[in-house]
């Protein structure tokens, strides 16, 4: 009879184990960067530019130096003497550490002061006198490519304009043919506005250079400690083994804590110069105004359709505003991230995407805010285009999706952009969602309500996200291949320590990685302690972003546990005095095949590894595994949202949210649900209230939480989550797919589609996010599309200096697209920017 352990009881796969990290968080015993105090520590503050684009004529720091308690004032000129005024970015660009020639965005770092306390440092920053000569400002891609536009990056050789890249992917000729054969062409122009990941904890670092040992230790808020170590080694030209990066507890990252920020570099240099620990903790406005923004993409999209609803082809052009430096991390082969994962869940014969990235006088943007490198934009554009096409064809949007889905028997499925989808049951997820939301009943209710002047709407969004970048054939950042690793040490009493190269920021790795070990070895999860974030102890990893932890580091945890199990089997054979071939495994125990009662536990094997190993066997029970994923994992989800729109005010209320997520095998169902709820909350925020925009002078509007709104528990609607569809990933060791970002990726379009469905009688095809009441009201009353392009002063407006029309400002009735005969569909998509 089997004596296998009950996996749920020991906290293995599928157990909704409570998060072990929460014990310290809810007791106020977390250890965040700002909690760390080192002997002799000094404090650093940053002086930021008030202007978005200006030449620096002079910097006079003499008054700052005179303030008692000031130890150091760093300027770009001083950084330049050490070759540190500029640093390389993670996308093969350069970024100013402290400005020397020009400032290129409002909030750019101009100088730093190190003092006894942060207040003295702040006062001293204000005593620095900087003389600026203002320059014309660019705040969107249309202005960036307009004739005569000022060149923002005149520091770079071979940079005659503001274009960072022109990139294309897909089959242009095949797509052109699809459009020639189309019965109907559906067009849409969209803007995904700038938003900010806005983690509760801002960025910060404490650099501690010890001259006696030549060792530099940096405690900092990074999602990717090993990458930072490599960057510091290259930028500061310090030997890598003398650099220790420690990411302690992190209060949310969401992509904001991937880039290398000037504050990190300056605190390091200050510590080297002063030979004392130097702490820099960014304040909220510094975080909102200067660190990694997300999105800010304009889309011009077209779909070639057969009248019966079959999609024949898709053509897209994206204009991405990257701000002053191209500093977000991308796999180096893919200039606009994984935007070309768009339409992956639909069976398209042909597709073609062109993308242009441009500089502007805005803080560096384009970080993957809770998404796998631009997948949020990809799925938003996809699902908005799908909704518009279904409306153009007069088809039911659910039926239109079902008809075009990749079918279960088509996996593995190659998309027209070259991705290989691993597995999925898209139709089944849709069915579950439609049933849960009561689709048919809602449509009847909607029609009846409309007669009474009540506007109800239902929005559908699907998403499939390429998670687990990546395989080393295709994915690298700065040439470093995107694999991960895990190290497992089983102590003699069967207790264990697991370390990975990932870095949790609230996702619960300390809980779930132990569950994978429990699943593989039968050790109770509570006997496994998980550590991440210290480059001196953790094995190499590319860090945690793009929901890559479960697909890559999580897989490495399985693989290292299996290596341990293989050695434990040899130890078991030795203890049981049989040959290894006669030993069978069940959870937690090896036994003799012919005598199942004769067995040894995994803990007994662990003790034997230190006390009774066979002759010739290397002692101990420890190992490391490096995992290079064969492919990405492709979770799928359907989100359905119902709303009621008030026609008098444009205010919309969410009635119901149904989420059907298929992320393969769920390690911890409770944590997965938490991830989905968090993602849906952020999706709601993006659709409803959240955006950062800039005025014509490049002033960042929304650099505080009075303007940049985060939904609290009060505003956040409730969610109905469904987990009945489970399609394991065929190539992941435990069949798990990533999930952390899915709802933030797929959610926004469901909200927007719902509001547009409610007002479909007006003929309005698009309102750009966020769907603020005034925008919705304007759409209802004017019966015109509403563009969300940033406001730009024109010659007509008071004090106007511009004259450049913002992208999409030319949008007129139906201006965001509409049904056009196929012969009219060959226009230059890039020219839709209205310049
Ligand atoms: O990379 P990141 O940790 O942000 O995202 P993830 O890999 O999707 O994992 C988020 C959290 O959900 C982790 O604690 C995972 O272990 C957990 N998870 C799970 O329990 N089951 C899955 N199939 C996927 C993730």
Boltz pocket constraint, residues with backbone or C-beta under 6 A from the ligand:
constraints:
  - pocket:
      binder: B
      contacts: [[A, 507], [A, 508], [A, 509], [A, 512], [A, 513], [A, 544], [A, 545], [A, 546], [A, 547], [A, 548], [A, 549], [A, 550], [A, 551], [A, 554], [A, 663], [A, 664], [A, 665], [A, 666], [A, 667], [A, 668], [A, 669], [A, 671], [A, 672], [A, 675], [A, 736], [A, 737], [A, 738], [A, 739], [A, 740], [A, 741]]
      max_distance: 6.0
